[in-house]
Amino acid sequence: MFTGTFEVKVDDKNRVFIPAQFRHEITNQLMITFIDPDLIIIFEDDNNSLIASLPEEKKTPKVIDYMAGQTYKVNIDGQGRMLIPSRGKLFGSNIKGTAYIVGFGNMLKLYSQKAYLIEYKKQIEEMKKLEIGESLRRLP
């Protein structure tokens, strides 16, 4: 199970180091799906498991076709790096320089720095609204 958030660097050759905490849990081959210019989903299984994780109302033929067409096999090299396929450049990927890899159970999300900071702020605001901090403070 993947948990945690790690700041990573995407080098000039479009490679990103997979954090050691995640590398020991994966094989040397991964699948990636381009979701939008600021987000790549990384997972080990075939695309069917990623599609299966979507809510039923989102499993439209267009979504399934898109995900199948935008999913690529990538290898992790001996130094623990994953190459983001050149398709990412065509897609207009903003994932360059500093990025963030976040563990989400059986998958990883690779965010651009800008997208991660936006998502993090949204999560903090949601936690405040739900008063999660207050609830945790009351634990025995």
Secondary structure in CASP SS format (residue, H / E / C, confidence):
PFRMAT SS
TARGET T0000
AUTHOR 0000-0000-0000
METHOD secondary structure of the structure
MODEL  1
M C 1.00
F E 1.00
T C 1.00
G C 1.00
T E 1.00
F E 1.00
E E 1.00
V E 1.00
K E 1.00
V E 1.00
D C 1.00
D C 1.00
K C 1.00
N C 1.00
R E 1.00
V E 1.00
F E 1.00
I C 1.00
P C 1.00
A H 1.00
Q H 1.00
F H 1.00
R H 1.00
H C 1.00
E C 1.00
I C 1.00
T C 1.00
N C 1.00
Q E 1.00
L E 1.00
M E 1.00
I E 1.00
T E 1.00
F E 1.00
I E 1.00
D E 1.00
P C 1.00
D C 1.00
L E 1.00
I E 1.00
I E 1.00
I E 1.00
F E 1.00
E C 1.00
D C 1.00
D C 1.00
N H 1.00
N H 1.00
S H 1.00
L H 1.00
I H 1.00
A H 1.00
S C 1.00
L C 1.00
P C 1.00
E H 1.00
E H 1.00
K H 1.00
K C 1.00
T C 1.00
P H 1.00
K H 1.00
V H 1.00
I H 1.00
D H 1.00
Y H 1.00
M H 1.00
A H 1.00
G H 1.00
Q C 1.00
T E 1.00
Y E 1.00
K E 1.00
V E 1.00
N E 1.00
I E 1.00
D C 1.00
G C 1.00
Q C 1.00
G C 1.00
R E 1.00
M E 1.00
L E 1.00
I C 1.00
P C 1.00
S C 1.00
R H 1.00
G H 1.00
K H 1.00
L H 1.00
F C 1.00
G C 1.00
S C 1.00
N C 1.00
I C 1.00
K C 1.00
G E 1.00
T E 1.00
A E 1.00
Y E 1.00
I E 1.00
V E 1.00
G E 1.00
F E 1.00
G E 1.00
N C 1.00
M E 1.00
L E 1.00
K E 1.00
L E 1.00
Y E 1.00
S E 1.00
Q H 1.00
K H 1.00
A H 1.00
Y H 1.00
L H 1.00
I H 1.00
E H 1.00
Y H 1.00
K H 1.00
K H 1.00
Q H 1.00
I H 1.00
E H 1.00
E H 1.00
M H 1.00
K H 1.00
K H 1.00
L C 1.00
E C 1.00
I H 1.00
G H 1.00
E H 1.00
S H 1.00
L H 1.00
R H 1.00
R C 1.00
L C 1.00
P C 1.00
END
